[in-house]
Amino acid sequence: MVTILLKFALILYFNNNGNIKINLKTYSMETKQALSALAAIAQDSRLAIFRLLVKLGPSGMNASGISEELNISPSSLSFHLKELSHADLVKVKQEGRYMIYAANFDTMNGLLAFLTDSCCGGNPCTPVSQCKSTGIVKAEPLL
């Protein structure tokens, strides 16, 4: 089985002594995981749900809010959220009586890394800033 391990985020920061420290975040995804994620979003409603959750960021939204926003019946929404959760594209957390659904940005970043691993013969086409729990991938223009 093929495993792709990419170094995506290089973070520089200063420690308490004023010395520069480097933190390197890596994402790893196997072919089977990538296929599962791609299959999960290869349906109109699930893609719309995932895109909405990415747009909302880490705060996410409860099921009734997603249902109203996308005009999806609660029973259909439940099925689609289960599929997205099984593909690890959606995280669920409980806040009081509500289940809050949010995009899993680590899985999304892993999928993007997997898909672009050999892009342009292994050379980066454009610099891509890292998706964090608060943002979206932003490609920067080449000079």
C-alpha positions as CSV (number, residue, x, y, z in Angstrom):
1,M,0.0,0.0,0.0
2,V,1.3,3.4,-0.9
3,T,1.7,6.0,1.8
4,I,2.3,9.6,1.0
5,L,4.0,11.8,3.6
6,L,4.3,15.4,2.8
7,K,5.7,18.3,4.8
8,F,3.2,21.1,4.3
9,A,3.5,23.7,7.0
10,L,6.7,25.1,8.3
11,I,6.1,27.3,11.2
12,L,8.8,29.6,12.7
13,Y,8.3,31.1,16.2
14,F,10.4,32.4,19.0
15,N,10.7,30.5,22.3
16,N,11.0,32.2,25.7
17,N,14.8,32.7,25.2
18,G,14.3,34.6,22.0
19,N,15.7,31.7,19.9
20,I,13.9,30.7,16.6
21,K,12.2,27.4,16.7
22,I,10.8,25.4,13.8
23,N,7.6,23.4,13.9
24,L,7.0,21.2,10.9
25,K,3.5,19.8,10.5
26,T,3.1,16.7,8.3
27,Y,0.0,15.1,6.7
28,S,-0.1,11.5,5.7
29,M,-2.8,9.8,3.6
30,E,-3.0,6.4,2.1
31,T,-4.7,5.6,-1.2
32,K,-7.6,3.9,0.6
33,Q,-8.2,7.0,2.7
34,A,-8.1,9.2,-0.3
35,L,-10.6,7.0,-2.2
36,S,-12.9,7.1,0.8
37,A,-12.8,10.9,1.0
38,L,-13.3,11.3,-2.7
39,A,-16.2,8.8,-2.7
40,A,-17.9,10.7,0.1
41,I,-17.9,14.1,-1.7
42,A,-18.8,12.5,-5.1
43,Q,-22.4,13.3,-4.5
44,D,-24.2,16.7,-4.8
45,S,-25.7,17.0,-1.3
46,R,-22.6,15.8,0.5
47,L,-20.3,18.1,-1.5
48,A,-22.6,21.0,-0.7
49,I,-22.6,20.1,3.0
50,F,-18.8,19.8,3.0
51,R,-18.3,23.1,1.2
52,L,-20.7,24.8,3.6
53,L,-18.8,23.4,6.6
54,V,-15.5,24.5,5.1
55,K,-16.9,28.0,4.7
56,L,-18.1,28.1,8.3
57,G,-14.7,27.1,9.7
58,P,-14.1,25.5,13.0
59,S,-17.3,26.8,14.6
60,G,-19.4,24.6,12.3
61,M,-23.1,24.3,12.5
62,N,-25.8,22.1,14.0
63,A,-27.8,19.7,11.8
64,S,-30.9,21.8,11.8
65,G,-29.0,24.9,10.6
66,I,-27.3,22.8,7.8
67,S,-30.7,21.4,6.8
68,E,-32.3,24.9,6.6
69,E,-29.3,26.4,4.8
70,L,-29.1,23.7,2.1
71,N,-32.8,22.8,2.0
72,I,-32.1,19.1,2.7
73,S,-34.6,17.0,4.7
74,P,-33.4,16.0,8.2
75,S,-33.5,12.2,7.3
76,S,-31.4,12.7,4.2
77,L,-29.0,15.1,6.0
78,S,-28.4,12.5,8.7
79,F,-27.4,9.9,6.1
80,H,-25.1,12.3,4.3
81,L,-23.4,13.5,7.6
82,K,-22.8,9.9,8.5
83,E,-21.1,9.2,5.2
84,L,-18.9,12.4,5.6
85,S,-18.1,11.4,9.2
86,H,-17.1,7.8,8.1
87,A,-14.7,9.4,5.5
88,D,-13.3,11.6,8.4
89,L,-14.2,14.7,6.5
90,V,-16.5,16.0,9.2
91,K,-15.9,16.2,13.0
92,V,-18.8,16.2,15.4
93,K,-18.8,17.8,18.9
94,Q,-21.5,18.1,21.4
95,E,-22.4,21.6,22.7
96,G,-25.2,21.2,25.3
97,R,-28.1,19.5,23.6
98,Y,-26.8,20.1,20.1
99,M,-24.4,18.1,17.9
100,I,-22.1,20.6,16.0
101,Y,-20.7,19.5,12.7
102,A,-17.5,21.0,11.3
103,A,-15.1,20.3,8.5
104,N,-12.0,18.2,9.4
105,F,-9.3,20.4,8.0
106,D,-6.5,17.8,8.7
107,T,-8.2,15.3,6.4
108,M,-8.9,17.9,3.8
109,N,-5.3,19.0,3.8
110,G,-4.2,15.4,3.6
111,L,-6.4,14.8,0.6
112,L,-5.1,18.0,-1.1
113,A,-1.5,16.9,-0.4
114,F,-2.2,13.4,-1.7
115,L,-3.8,14.7,-4.9
116,T,-1.0,17.3,-5.6
117,D,1.9,15.1,-4.6
118,S,3.3,14.7,-8.1
119,C,1.9,17.8,-9.6
120,C,4.2,19.3,-12.2
121,G,6.7,16.5,-12.0
122,G,7.1,16.9,-8.2
123,N,7.8,20.6,-8.5
124,P,5.5,23.0,-6.8
125,C,3.2,24.8,-9.3
126,T,2.2,27.6,-7.1
127,P,2.8,28.3,-3.4
128,V,-0.2,27.2,-1.4
129,S,-0.8,28.5,2.0
130,Q,-1.9,25.8,4.6
131,C,-5.6,25.4,5.4
132,K,-6.1,25.8,9.1
133,S,-9.2,25.4,11.1
134,T,-9.9,29.0,10.4
135,G,-9.3,29.3,6.6
136,I,-9.3,28.0,3.1
137,V,-6.4,27.2,0.8
138,K,-5.2,30.3,-1.0
139,A,-3.0,29.9,-4.0
140,E,-0.6,32.7,-4.5
141,P,0.3,33.9,-8.0
142,L,3.7,32.9,-9.5
143,L,6.0,35.8,-10.2
